[in-house]
Amino acid sequence: MWRLNKVRHKAVRHGDSLEELKLKRREHERALRQARRDRQLVSKRLLLNDDEDQPEVTMDTNTGEQDAVGLFLKLQHGGPGREAHLEALSKVLRDPSAQLAFLKQENSMHLLVGFLTGSDATCRLQAVRCLHELSHSPHASVSSACLPATPYLLTYLSGQSTKFTELCLYTLGNLCPDSDAVKEKLLAQGIIPALANCLENQRHNLAVVEAVGFTLSQFLQAKNAAEKIIPAVLASSLPSNLLSVLTPDPKFGLAPAIECAWCLHYLACSMKDNRELLAHGALLQCSSLLVSLGGAVAEGNKEEGLELFICPLLRCVGNLLSSCPVKELSTQAGDVRIVAALCTLVQAFLQSRPALARESAWVLNNLTALSSASCSALLTLNLVPGLMKLLPFSQGINTMILRILANIAHKKKHFCAQLTRCGLLSALCATLKMADQEMVTLSMDVLYMLVVGGPQVAEEFVKQGGFPLLEALQYNGEGAIRRRATHLLERHLLSCSSYCSENVPCS
């Protein structure tokens, strides 16, 4: 079970039963997590109290504002019961209108900072809980109001209890999406070194690792991350420590590894040159994990969230491959088992997660474009027929499969003969009839490489009825398709067509 089942994203509060609230929370978390497969997503998270086992009720706006002001006055005047007042305030501050009402009070943030830095440990915990509730606010102005507390939150990342450190981390992570000014201030206050030290010192505490990953990912998605944030991250111990915690813990779940994998993805996709990540062994480790996960998927493993771990790993590998020198591929990307693992993932997620199947095919395309060994492995392991069966599927999967086949045909001439023996010509006859212009264009490009590889391929294509298909494409509305069809017919197939016509047996 995911650790994040105890953390919720923004959600409207209703007076439903406890089980219904938990179910809605899990569904909302899953939807937000899955959205990250196709786009970057900055979200806020609310860490629940361990003793919070009662359903929450909708609070009247006026009552919430009055309660926030009343509790502020009680805390300001001091006296006994401060812990109880702070705990009550943290719950009142879940109401957005109460948040604004509290912050309108003079010195309200100064009051919370005083409790946060005081000697009473219980008050410190309740004060950071209040700040955490404020950080979860839908009002962008609240983040700026919390800035006086951020230096102390950063300081507390080096100690305190797990719960306290988690609250500080998620509070910091929640503050940064709302304002570039807040991000700049946190960077100036040293949040990157603080996160690096926290992960270094607590990498065996997976709840904290997960929170560090969440907070770091919030910063890495900033528009100016490549210029201002990523250099600081690369100069720290964060990359090596993120890689060190990538392997999931079977008892704790996938969530910490997922968060760290997304951080590595944001690093890899934001830089043109990933040599520093390659030097840390990122490509080898991510590839090895995909091999293991591919084996687990092949055996029927359907653990919740598995695909959300696979997705950032795929993106890391796909982006890192572009920076890897060809001569180092065998050592950086591991052995040919990655080819089989990627084919497994394409087929396993084809129906349930087509976007993830497309990601897997994209990585395989990048790998075969660089590596003759990968192309050879697809043929040797008899994986090509399985890929050709995917050509009828849409959503970008079939075009990516054709690109993979084109990479194989382009690498070596004898690969073309092997592709022909696998039945590629009959598959191309089918794709040339498709309405998708890109599929038709790619099909002719692959056909060109095959017929150039040997005259017997052209003869076989004509025998399988391919000649009239190209003749029809000479009248296609797309100029590029007409030119390709004419070139294939006039330069490579006309002589074969005459030969085949002359040798048609009499009926």
Residue pairs with C-beta under 8 A, 6 or more apart in sequence:
1 253
1 304
2 29
2 253
2 254
2 255
2 304
2 305
3 206
3 207
3 210
3 252
3 253
3 255
3 256
4 29
4 33
4 45
4 210
4 255
5 22
5 25
5 26
5 29
6 47
6 48
7 29
7 45
7 46
7 47
7 48
7 170
8 25
8 28
8 29
8 45
8 46
8 48
9 28
9 29
9 32
9 43
9 44
9 45
9 46
10 43
10 44
10 46
10 136
10 138
11 24
11 25
11 28
13 56
13 57
13 58
13 59
13 94
14 21
14 58
15 55
15 56
15 57
15 58
16 24
16 55
17 55
18 53
18 54
18 55
21 55
21 56
30 305
32 41
32 43
33 258
33 305
33 308
34 307
34 308
35 41
36 262
36 308
36 311
36 312
37 307
37 308
37 311
37 353
37 355
37 356
37 359
38 355
40 221
40 266
42 177
42 218
42 221
43 177
44 135
44 136
44 173
44 174
44 177
45 136
45 170
45 173
45 174
45 214
46 132
46 133
46 136
46 170
47 132
47 166
47 167
47 170
49 129
50 163
56 94
59 92
59 94
59 95
59 98
61 95
61 97
64 92
64 95
64 97
64 98
64 101
65 95
65 97
65 98
65 100
65 101
67 88
67 92
67 98
68 89
68 92
68 93
68 95
68 98
68 99
68 101
68 102
69 101
69 102
69 105
71 85
71 88
71 89
71 92
72 89
72 102
72 105
72 108
72 111
74 81
74 85
75 82
75 85
75 86
75 89
75 111
75 115
76 107
76 111
82 115
82 120
82 123
83 120
83 122
83 123
83 126
86 115
86 123
86 126
86 127
86 129
86 130
87 126
87 129
89 102
89 126
89 130
90 126
90 129
90 130
90 132
90 133
91 133
92 98
92 102
93 99
93 102
93 130
93 133
93 134
94 133
94 136
96 137
96 138
96 139
99 133
99 134
99 137
99 139
99 142
100 139
100 142
102 108
102 134
103 109
103 134
103 142
103 145
109 145
109 146
109 148
109 149
110 148
112 127
112 130
112 131
112 149
113 127
113 148
113 149
113 152
115 123
115 124
115 126
115 127
116 124
116 127
116 128
116 131
116 149
116 152
116 153
117 124
117 152
118 124
124 164
125 163
125 164
125 167
128 153
128 156
128 164
128 167
128 168
128 171
129 167
131 146
131 149
131 153
131 171
132 167
132 170
132 171
132 174
134 142
134 145
134 146
135 142
135 143
135 146
135 170
135 171
135 172
135 174
135 175
136 174
137 143
140 178
140 179
142 178
143 174
143 175
143 176
143 178
143 179
143 182
144 179
144 181
144 182
146 171
146 175
147 182
147 185
150 172
150 175
150 185
150 186
150 189
151 189
153 168
153 171
153 172
154 168
154 172
154 186
154 189
154 190
154 191
154 194
156 164
156 165
156 168
157 165
157 168
157 169
157 194
157 195
157 197
157 198
158 194
158 197
158 198
158 201
159 165
160 168
162 205
162 207
162 208
165 198
165 202
165 208
165 211
166 207
166 208
166 211
169 198
169 208
169 211
169 212
169 214
169 215
170 211
170 214
170 215
172 186
172 191
172 215
173 211
173 214
173 215
173 217
173 218
174 218
175 182
175 186
176 182
176 183
176 186
176 215
176 218
176 219
176 222
177 218
180 222
180 223
180 224
183 219
183 222
186 219
187 219
187 228
187 229
187 232
191 215
191 219
192 219
192 229
192 232
192 233
192 236
192 238
193 232
193 236
195 212
195 215
195 216
195 238
196 236
196 237
196 238
196 241
198 208
198 212
199 208
199 209
199 212
199 237
199 238
199 241
199 242
199 245
200 237
200 241
202 208
202 209
202 212
203 209
203 241
203 244
203 245
206 245
206 249
206 252
206 256
207 252
207 256
209 245
209 256
209 259
209 260
210 255
210 256
210 259
212 259
213 242
213 256
213 258
213 259
213 260
213 262
213 263
214 259
216 233
216 238
216 263
217 259
217 262
217 263
217 266
219 225
219 229
220 229
220 230
220 233
220 263
220 266
220 267
220 270
221 266
222 228
222 229
225 266
225 270
226 270
226 271
230 267
230 270
230 271
233 239
233 267
234 267
234 276
238 263
239 264
239 267
239 276
239 277
239 280
239 282
240 280
242 260
242 263
242 264
243 260
243 264
243 280
243 281
243 282
243 285
245 256
245 257
245 260
246 257
246 260
246 261
246 264
246 285
246 286
246 289
247 257
247 289
248 254
248 256
248 257
248 309
249 256
249 257
253 305
254 303
254 305
254 306
254 308
254 309
255 305
257 309
258 305
258 308
258 309
258 312
261 286
261 309
261 312
261 313
261 316
262 312
264 277
264 282
264 286
264 312
264 316
265 312
265 315
265 316
265 319
267 274
267 277
268 274
268 277
268 282
268 315
268 316
268 319
268 320
269 315
269 319
271 277
273 323
274 282
274 319
274 320
274 322
274 323
275 323
277 283
277 320
277 323
278 320
278 323
278 324
278 328
278 332
282 316
282 320
283 316
283 317
283 320
283 321
283 324
283 332
283 333
284 331
284 332
284 333
284 334
286 313
286 316
286 317
286 320
287 317
287 333
287 334
287 338
288 334
289 313
290 310
290 313
290 314
290 317
290 338
290 341
290 342
290 345
291 334
291 337
291 338
291 341
293 306
293 309
293 310
293 313
293 341
293 345
294 340
294 341
294 342
294 344
294 345
295 341
295 344
296 303
296 306
297 306
297 310
297 344
297 345
297 348
298 344
298 348
307 349
307 353
307 356
310 345
310 356
311 356
311 359
314 345
314 356
314 359
314 360
314 362
314 363
315 359
317 333
317 338
317 363
318 359
318 362
318 363
318 366
320 332
321 329
321 333
321 363
321 366
321 367
321 370
322 366
324 332
324 333
324 370
326 370
326 371
329 370
329 371
329 373
330 373
333 367
333 371
336 373
336 374
336 377
336 381
338 367
338 374
339 364
339 367
339 374
339 377
339 378
339 381
339 383
340 377
340 381
340 383
342 360
342 361
342 363
342 364
342 367
343 364
343 378
343 383
343 386
343 387
345 356
345 357
345 360
346 357
346 360
346 361
346 364
346 387
346 390
346 397
347 357
347 386
347 390
348 357
349 356
349 357
349 360
350 357
350 390
350 393
350 397
354 393
354 395
354 397
355 395
357 397
358 395
358 396
358 397
358 400
361 390
361 397
361 400
361 401
361 404
362 400
364 374
364 400
364 404
365 400
365 403
365 404
365 407
367 374
368 374
368 375
368 378
368 404
368 407
368 408
368 411
369 407
372 411
372 412
375 407
375 408
375 411
375 412
375 415
376 415
377 383
378 384
378 387
378 404
378 408
379 408
379 415
379 418
379 419
379 422
384 405
384 408
384 418
384 419
384 422
384 424
385 422
385 423
387 401
387 404
387 405
388 401
388 405
388 422
388 423
388 424
388 427
390 397
390 398
390 401
391 398
391 401
391 402
391 427
391 430
391 431
392 398
392 430
394 436
398 431
398 436
398 439
399 436
399 438
399 439
399 442
402 431
402 439
402 442
402 443
402 446
403 442
405 419
405 424
405 446
406 442
406 445
406 446
406 449
408 415
408 419
409 415
409 416
409 419
409 446
409 449
409 450
409 453
410 449
413 453
413 454
416 449
416 450
416 452
416 453
416 454
416 457
417 453
417 454
417 457
419 450
420 450
420 457
420 460
424 446
424 450
425 447
425 450
425 457
425 460
425 461
425 464
425 466
426 464
428 443
428 446
428 447
428 461
428 466
429 461
429 464
429 465
429 466
429 469
431 439
431 440
431 442
431 443
432 440
432 443
432 444
432 447
432 466
432 469
432 470
432 473
433 469
434 440
434 443
437 478
437 481
440 473
440 476
440 481
441 478
441 480
441 481
441 484
444 470
444 473
444 481
444 484
444 485
444 488
445 484
447 461
447 466
447 488
448 484
448 487
448 488
448 492
450 457
450 461
451 457
451 458
451 461
451 488
451 492
451 493
452 492
455 496
458 492
458 493
458 496
459 496
459 499
459 500
461 467
461 493
461 496
462 493
462 496
462 497
462 500
463 500
466 493
467 489
467 493
467 496
467 497
470 485
470 488
470 489
470 493
471 485
471 489
473 481
473 482
473 484
473 485
474 482
474 485
474 486
474 489
475 482
476 482
476 485
